[in-house]
Amino acid sequence: MSVLEIARSKVSFDINKLSPIIWESQERLDRFLRFSKFLANDPILKNDPKNFQISRAEIYELYAQKAKYILENADFKDIKEFATLIFPEALVSSLNFEMFLPTIMNLGTPEQVKLFYEPAAKYEILGCYAQTELAHGSDMNRIETTATYDKVTKEFIINTPSLQATKWWGSDMGLTSTHCVAQARLIVDGKQYGVQNFIVPIRDVKTHKPLPGILVGDIGAKFGYNSKDNGYLRFDNVRVPKINMLSRYINLTDDGVFTKTGDDKIWHATMQLQRQHFLDSVWKCLGMCLTIVIRYSLQRKQFKDSEKREIPIFDYQLQQHKIIPLIAEMYGCMFGAVRVRDMCQDSIRRIRESQDTSKMTEVHVVLASSKAFYTWNCFFGLEKLRQCAGGHGYSYYSGLPELITEMSPCVTAEGDNTVLSLSVGKLMLMYLNKSMQSGKAPNSSVDYLEDIFNYCSEVKRQFQTQNDAFNLLKLREALKYNVAFNVGSAGQQLQFFMGEKGLSFKEATDKHLGILLNEITHTHSNYWTLKIFMESVATIGDIKVQKALTKVAILYGLNKILEQQSQLFEYKIMIGEEFTFINEARDQIIRELKDDALGLVEALQYDDNALRSAIGGRDGKIYETLFHWAKDINPVNDPAFQDQVFERIKAIRGPKL
């Protein structure tokens, strides 16, 4: 048996019982496996290590070809759900179905859906999303692009009034799209009516040339995602018909009377659903990285033991402590992401069916905190794992650098993490005020706010014995105290700055409470995620899978306590001896999970084509594959290129050659 086969035989559970839990059903798992096999066996769609070193223009051309082929030959549902991570780059035109179509469906009238959605769904037109501007991204209220209504012609005049107002970063904008959803400030008779959404044609659908008044192009190479033509876009008094303002929840009469016909918070709910997609991607990205690094660590040997046998690097305690806690992070993010998605979908359903926006604030708190800290934790985890693979992890052929570049936009896109974290912290202070008035928590996601100051004044010691450190209820309670104390402390400081110092809420939070607000969001995410982790594991029917994931959940809780030990000590939630119990428990859980580590990541069922790694293949032939890729696939070793090299070397060494 090979090293990996031996490791697989030691796993305590059947990974085929875990895989449907990860993919949420056997049916969805089967679809994923069929789709993966289809991509791996298709000469156009499969990943080729030769493409690691192609130019940006070649990347765009390649992924435009893949986009056309896959849209013609695969189920659209499978493309939306599974293609993102199997391909190392994003498909050209993907914003058409990721942002353009959902925005029209959620914000457009039936007439507008027929006029714009239907041709975009048939790919007769291609759309993108033009919100962010050169000088403003997170602050929607500062968007400068204007849409001035002309009552005579019944048109909107879309204009970019300054350099700073240039639309920037829009994916598929620079080269691909024919239309955009542009956010602009509506102006009627000199009066502003807030930022609204407008369908604006930007290229001729027959020639693909920019239309009159449109200045559009690509913003240049980026840290990653270079198949995407992130663009700039300027409007020079571009006229569009009145029907082009998405008007499901607003109305503008021909003579310029503006009214709201419903709650336009659906726009924000739609954005929440798009933000949630990042949560679904990041844990899978971390899982791919873990699969590669664990397979590599089981086979890579360095230094000898007392019996002169080389030691697999996964046998070293430090390697286990770097890797195995990230398995817990992955599963915590996975269960949390599923719950957040369900909450987002429920909120949108309520709004559509009965204009019920009551869940939106709770969804924002849970989604924004999860987006910020799941993406941060997974991104930093990827770099830690790359280092776990040593020098080979630095090679593009390891597959690890590409996963890092894929993950990197997630900490900024669809809401900068710092901005999201601060917004949650501020909302928590508003929640605190409401809960103090009512004596109740506003919702179950922030149950620690109920009678918060009495709760914090009666801290009950959680870890009085070593066994207590393995108790999920006690781990959860410690994290609950942590976030409650942070909120209470911020509330007291806010009272000081606003009361005694006379500052406004904004001045106090922006200038004095930013660090603590970020910690509120951080500790809320830790507590809420463990809570959902526990609820999810409790529903698992297979006893062996449940036992393994219970250990993973315990490790998640232990990790989060150790992340916050200075706060827990400062607030007197825990004392020194308890941290000894926590550390010893983590050591023990990591040892117990060592033999399950491979099964916990291989249950994701990513094949070699998806992993695109010379050191993480299922067959375990790390050195053979790495040498083959370097020698036979690396274009620098092509004889024709070698001849060019010789000519350059001759020039360097001088004319005597």
FIBA-727846 format. One record per residue (C-alpha): x, y, z. Coordinates in steps of 0.001 Angstrom, whole numbers. Layout:
// residues N
px  py  pz
X  Y  Z
...
//
This chain:
// residues 657
px  py  pz
0  0  0
1120  3545  -720
1563  6142  2008
-1764  7775  1141
-3573  4443  993
-2297  3600  4481
-3418  7033  5722
-6869  6521  4206
-7199  3178  5971
-6723  4900  9349
-9642  7332  8950
-12251  6564  11607
-15320  7217  9452
-16606  6617  5934
-15862  9742  3890
-18724  8797  1572
-21040  9470  4508
-19438  12879  5126
-19331  14088  1509
-23132  14488  1119
-23146  16545  4325
-20500  18860  2886
-22386  19213  -414
-25748  19319  1439
-27288  16298  -336
-26352  13175  -2265
-28017  14639  -5350
-25871  17786  -5236
-22732  15741  -4576
-23501  13551  -7596
-23976  16637  -9773
-20667  18040  -8552
-18820  14783  -9286
-20342  14530  -12790
-19477  18150  -13518
-15914  17691  -12226
-15450  14614  -14404
-16848  16455  -17425
-14350  19294  -16990
-11401  16985  -16310
-12036  14946  -19472
-12717  17797  -21859
-9657  19067  -23806
-10947  22658  -23822
-12196  22877  -20245
-9612  20869  -18306
-6903  22715  -16399
-3493  22555  -18068
-291  23371  -16134
1106  24815  -19380
-1187  27779  -18786
548  28812  -15553
2891  31060  -17526
745  32534  -20278
233  36273  -20685
-2787  38198  -19463
-4100  38608  -23003
-3801  34853  -23515
-5590  34217  -20182
-8514  36380  -21307
-8696  34628  -24675
-8516  31181  -23038
-11296  31900  -20538
-13473  33489  -23176
-13128  30240  -25134
-13922  28192  -22028
-16943  30392  -21263
-18434  29911  -24735
-17858  26160  -24690
-19134  25502  -21173
-22265  27616  -21675
-23062  25531  -24752
-22266  22138  -23226
-22993  22179  -19481
-26004  22706  -17262
-26253  26367  -16254
-27089  25434  -12665
-23878  23399  -12406
-21825  26233  -13869
-23164  28708  -11303
-22640  26357  -8362
-19392  24560  -9148
-17243  26276  -11787
-15797  29039  -9636
-13096  27063  -7843
-12427  24315  -10353
-11132  26936  -12754
-8143  28936  -11456
-9477  32025  -13232
-13007  33385  -13529
-14979  32735  -16701
-15273  35693  -19044
-18806  37181  -18886
-19681  35559  -15531
-20902  38900  -14116
-23779  38637  -16549
-25371  35891  -14443
-23744  36722  -11114
-24786  40383  -10809
-26491  41803  -13897
-29363  39320  -14128
-30152  39127  -10374
-30218  42922  -10101
-32725  43235  -12939
-34848  40390  -11591
-34979  41852  -8080
-35263  45554  -8911
-36942  45565  -12328
-40611  45713  -13251
-42092  42867  -15352
-41689  45098  -18417
-38014  45697  -17607
-37411  42009  -16972
-38749  41270  -20455
-36774  44122  -22009
-33392  43526  -20340
-33354  40246  -18396
-34549  37989  -21177
-31944  39014  -23798
-29182  38902  -21156
-30277  35411  -20086
-29949  34359  -23739
-26546  36088  -23916
-27802  38360  -26682
-26449  41175  -24523
-23809  40925  -21776
-24093  42932  -18584
-21839  44117  -15784
-22255  46106  -12568
-21012  49699  -12315
-21163  50831  -8705
-17661  51537  -7381
-16031  54778  -8482
-12400  55791  -8580
-12641  57786  -5355
-15488  56004  -3558
-16334  52357  -3052
-17689  51531  370
-19421  54896  915
-22410  54636  -1401
-23657  58055  -328
-20646  59690  -1978
-21215  58285  -5464
-20941  61217  -7876
-22266  59842  -11183
-25512  61646  -12012
-28708  60740  -13860
-30628  63921  -14653
-34201  63526  -15892
-35187  65430  -19037
-38967  65863  -18938
-39087  67013  -22554
-37524  63895  -24080
-38430  61579  -21183
-34811  60469  -20927
-32109  60308  -18285
-28805  62030  -18951
-26067  59908  -17393
-22923  61893  -16678
-19545  61523  -15000
-18925  64949  -13445
-15308  64459  -12348
-12287  62198  -12624
-13083  60815  -9176
-16543  59784  -10400
-15130  57408  -13026
-16611  53954  -12562
-13770  51646  -11563
-13208  47951  -10875
-16343  46690  -12624
-15730  43070  -13672
-16363  42285  -17371
-16562  46023  -17946
-13218  46721  -19602
-13604  44505  -22668
-16631  42229  -22471
-19964  43793  -21580
-22420  45542  -23868
-24552  46912  -21003
-24180  47822  -17355
-26287  48444  -14303
-24970  51860  -13296
-25587  53420  -9899
-26142  57154  -10245
-27679  60018  -8281
-31145  60742  -9630
-31775  64466  -10209
-35198  65837  -11160
-35724  69598  -11468
-32502  70179  -9568
-33547  68011  -6625
-31706  64801  -5753
-33568  61555  -5020
-30730  59289  -3928
-28733  56661  -5762
-30783  54633  -8246
-30020  51861  -10736
-29963  52440  -14489
-29473  50081  -17418
-26980  51806  -19695
-25802  50397  -23049
-22047  50939  -23308
-21100  49085  -26526
-22748  48542  -29878
-24148  44991  -29880
-23182  44523  -33546
-19687  46065  -33657
-18797  45929  -29929
-17384  49439  -30249
-18040  51916  -27389
-21187  53928  -27982
-21089  57751  -28314
-20356  59423  -24992
-18848  56264  -23518
-15196  56028  -22506
-14440  52484  -21364
-11371  50295  -20951
-9460  47851  -18785
-7734  49052  -15582
-4675  46791  -15971
-3061  43752  -14366
-4024  42830  -10817
-2816  40613  -7969
-5057  37852  -9329
-8156  37123  -11431
-6443  38327  -14581
-9014  36696  -16834
-11336  39408  -15560
-11342  42689  -17464
-12013  44940  -14492
-12714  48236  -16151
-13103  51970  -16013
-16180  53695  -17425
-17069  57345  -17989
-20330  58822  -19258
-20392  62072  -21217
-24062  63100  -21099
-25248  59707  -22294
-29025  59595  -22823
-31104  56534  -21978
-34909  56132  -22093
-36984  56530  -18943
-37711  52790  -18950
-34008  52163  -18188
-34301  53159  -14517
-35080  49965  -12594
-38421  50749  -11006
-39897  47836  -9130
-39872  49836  -5876
-39810  53408  -7186
-41777  55393  -9738
-41095  58502  -11766
-43979  59945  -13749
-43427  61444  -17184
-43694  64927  -15707
-41066  64190  -13041
-42944  63226  -9873
-40868  60729  -7882
-42430  58270  -5418
-41507  55029  -3731
-43877  52199  -4559
-42385  49703  -2111
-39401  49134  88
-36243  49514  -1972
-34276  47663  696
-34532  44720  -1688
-31553  46343  -3438
-29495  45873  -288
-30931  42388  195
-29781  41517  -3330
-26311  42811  -2519
-26345  40685  631
-27042  37583  -1431
-24110  38394  -3736
-21858  38965  -715
-22876  35584  639
-21383  33858  -2414
-17925  34724  -1086
-18620  32744  2068
-19396  29677  0
-16142  30018  -1947
-13608  30717  775
-14018  27550  2843
-13831  25441  -316
-10664  27257  -1329
-9197  26537  2105
-10306  22911  1764
-8487  22529  -1549
-5343  23957  -13
-5645  21641  2995
-6054  18623  713
-2833  19455  -1119
-789  20212  1987
-1975  17223  4045
-1259  14816  1184
2149  16396  750
2912  16391  4489
2078  12701  4804
4642  11849  2119
7355  14447  2507
10086  13180  4845
12788  15218  6552
15433  14103  9091
15755  10746  10792
14481  9320  14047
16532  7294  16559
16134  4210  14364
17540  5988  11277
14113  6189  9584
13136  9402  7844
10237  11193  9530
7127  12317  7569
6726  16003  8276
3101  15433  9319
4444  13501  12315
5996  16672  13711
3823  18329  16356
4340  21830  14992
3208  20813  11493
47  19286  12962
-626  22446  14990
-275  24578  11864
-2560  22441  9725
-5240  20685  11773
-6740  23812  13406
-7383  25076  9864
-9532  22001  9230
-11687  23225  12120
-11722  26712  10581
-12866  25248  7263
-15759  23308  8785
-16804  26246  10970
-16933  28485  7907
-18760  25784  5952
-21613  25337  8423
-21770  29094  9021
-21925  29861  5294
-24851  27490  4786
-26809  29124  7617
-26041  32642  6341
-27216  31692  2848
-30472  30321  4230
-31006  33526  6222
-30326  35701  3146
-32750  33726  1007
-35419  33833  3714
-35027  37603  4022
-35406  38129  272
-38449  35826  198
-40093  37848  2971
-39463  41116  1141
-40773  39821  -2179
-43876  38206  -737
-44996  40744  1850
-42569  43708  1912
-41278  42331  5242
-37806  43794  5868
-37678  42793  9537
-34857  40290  9064
-32499  42515  7087
-30574  43992  10014
-30022  40599  11616
-28874  39226  8256
-26487  42147  7843
-24924  41530  11263
-24451  37820  10668
-23421  38141  7020
-21060  41096  7396
-19297  39638  10434
-18975  36249  8738
-17799  37744  5455
-15136  39791  7226
-13693  37109  9479
-14251  34017  7321
-12427  35629  4411
-9672  37013  6633
-9173  33723  8481
-9183  31632  5315
-6875  34027  3460
-4302  34066  6253
-4732  30307  6595
-3807  29785  2945
-478  31537  3420
243  29495  6536
-455  26320  4570
1755  27436  1692
4611  27771  4154
3812  24275  5489
4812  22939  2056
8259  24512  2316
10097  25411  -878
7800  23345  -3071
4871  25406  -1811
6446  28454  -3437
6274  26790  -6859
3240  27549  -8961
3168  23846  -9742
2175  23194  -6119
-1184  24814  -6865
-929  26867  -3663
74  30353  -4925
-2839  30320  -7346
-5297  29527  -4553
-3941  32507  -2608
-4430  34859  -5564
-7944  33459  -6096
-8798  34104  -2463
-7192  37537  -2148
-9994  39690  -3669
-12523  38292  -1187
-11232  40402  1709
-12078  43583  -218
-14708  42821  -2854
-18429  43064  -2051
-17661  45066  1071
-14234  45861  2489
-13752  43718  5585
-12752  46588  7848
-15771  48654  6803
-18093  45680  7296
-16610  44896  10695
-17021  48462  11911
-20596  48627  10633
-21474  45517  12640
-19826  46960  15751
-21878  50144  15445
-25079  48175  14953
-24269  46202  18095
-24226  49453  20068
-27659  50295  18684
-28818  46782  19567
-27419  47308  23059
-29504  50437  23511
-32669  48620  22398
-32011  45613  24615
-31423  47820  27681
-34775  49497  27087
-36694  46265  26507
-34670  43830  28626
-34632  41435  25671
-32213  40629  22882
-33367  41926  19473
-32966  38446  17916
-31483  35027  18623
-28210  35806  16816
-27321  38268  19591
-28833  36413  22536
-25961  37587  24758
-27547  41072  24808
-30463  39913  26923
-30030  41478  30377
-26402  41932  29392
-25060  43787  32422
-26518  41338  34941
-25220  38527  32740
-21706  40009  32742
-21761  40742  36478
-22322  37089  37353
-19553  35313  35438
-19602  31591  36089
-16257  29836  35868
-16514  27406  32949
-13361  25276  33149
-12846  23929  36649
-11428  20583  35479
-9546  19327  32450
-12657  17540  31181
-14555  20837  31098
-12287  21972  28264
-13835  19266  26032
-17386  20426  26783
-18860  22281  23809
-21481  24019  25938
-18790  25467  28183
-16630  26508  25224
-19631  28262  23709
-20440  29981  26993
-16894  31360  27284
-17147  32823  23779
-20575  34212  24630
-19147  36006  27656
-16322  37335  25463
-18586  39107  22967
-20974  40279  25711
-18147  41927  27639
-16864  43600  24466
-20296  45046  23701
-20788  46147  27297
-17353  47772  27434
-17967  49610  24152
-21346  50801  25445
-19789  52227  28586
-17025  53961  26622
-19555  55362  24166
-21513  56808  27075
-18345  58473  28358
-17361  60010  25022
-20854  61209  24160
-21811  62241  27699
-18728  63707  29322
-16807  64627  26178
-19790  65832  24176
-18892  63898  21016
-21403  62708  18467
-21981  58979  17945
-19993  59105  14703
-17082  61013  16260
-16913  58660  19226
-17054  55465  17167
-14774  56637  14351
-12038  58207  16472
-12073  56300  19761
-13871  52969  19497
-12756  51507  16168
-10499  48808  17640
-13116  47688  20127
-15860  47704  17482
-13713  45395  15359
-13264  43093  18360
-17025  43041  18916
-17504  41790  15367
-14642  39328  15679
-15912  37779  18898
-19506  37787  17662
-18379  35803  14613
-16501  33333  16819
-19473  32785  19139
-22151  32638  16458
-20141  30255  14268
-19488  27802  17101
-23168  27967  17982
-24174  27072  14403
-21395  24460  14208
-22845  22708  17265
-26406  22844  15945
-25323  21435  12581
-23275  18564  14023
-26182  17586  16281
-28314  16802  13206
-25820  14342  11644
-27157  10801  11619
-23984  8787  11067
-22429  8197  14503
-18813  7969  13345
-19040  11120  11230
-20756  12947  14075
-18050  11863  16521
-15268  13128  14240
-16986  16456  13561
-17729  16901  17259
-13975  16804  17857
-13510  19309  15039
-16108  21589  16652
-14340  21300  20008
-11070  22244  18321
-12786  25250  16717
-13964  26452  20135
-10567  25883  21755
-8839  27791  18951
-11146  30776  19319
-10637  30922  23078
-6866  30910  22621
-7179  33637  19969
-8886  35839  22560
-7108  34774  25737
-5870  38277  26607
-9448  39621  26536
-10813  36647  28444
-8150  37188  31102
-8622  40969  31185
-12387  40658  31654
-11794  37970  34341
-13892  35513  32367
-11055  32992  32690
-8031  32637  34968
-4571  31175  34411
-5307  27561  35289
-8180  27458  32825
-5907  28414  29956
-3685  25473  30893
-6719  23199  30568
-7564  24750  27176
-4031  24338  25812
-3780  20733  26985
-7191  19959  25506
-6175  21413  22153
-2987  19321  22140
-5015  16185  22806
-7719  16923  20196
-5099  17618  17520
-3405  14290  18292
-6760  12509  18079
-7637  14180  14765
-4287  13442  13087
-5448  10143  11574
-8760  11673  10462
-7168  14726  8837
-6884  13235  5352
-10459  11947  5390
-11829  15275  6607
-10423  17056  3545
-10716  14326  933
-14431  14217  1733
-14695  17427  -290
-14088  15170  -3318
-11954  17586  -5333
-10212  15694  -8135
-6701  16303  -9458
-7979  18551  -12235
-9581  20868  -9661
-6563  20840  -7336
-4139  21466  -10258
-1211  20544  -8021
1923  18523  -8727
2420  17860  -5002
-1195  17169  -4018
-2353  14509  -6474
-4462  11598  -5315
-1886  9023  -6455
799  10533  -4215
3437  10775  -6947
4643  14187  -5854
8239  14029  -7073
7468  12278  -10356
4743  14782  -11212
6755  17804  -10135
9738  16724  -12241
7529  15921  -15246
5810  19291  -15138
9116  21137  -14758
10926  19190  -17476
8265  18481  -20083
5561  21117  -19639
7562  24174  -18604
7792  26371  -21762
11165  27763  -20680
12672  24320  -21325
11385  24201  -24915
14323  23732  -27373
13187  26683  -29503
13279  28958  -26476
16659  27525  -25477
18028  28649  -28852
16787  32171  -28127
18426  32002  -24725
21764  31102  -26299
21596  34188  -28510
20989  36384  -25445
23787  34695  -23504
26198  35208  -26389
25395  38906  -26333
26008  39067  -22606
29299  37172  -22730
30701  39258  -25539
31663  39112  -29237
34352  36435  -28858
31650  33777  -28814
//
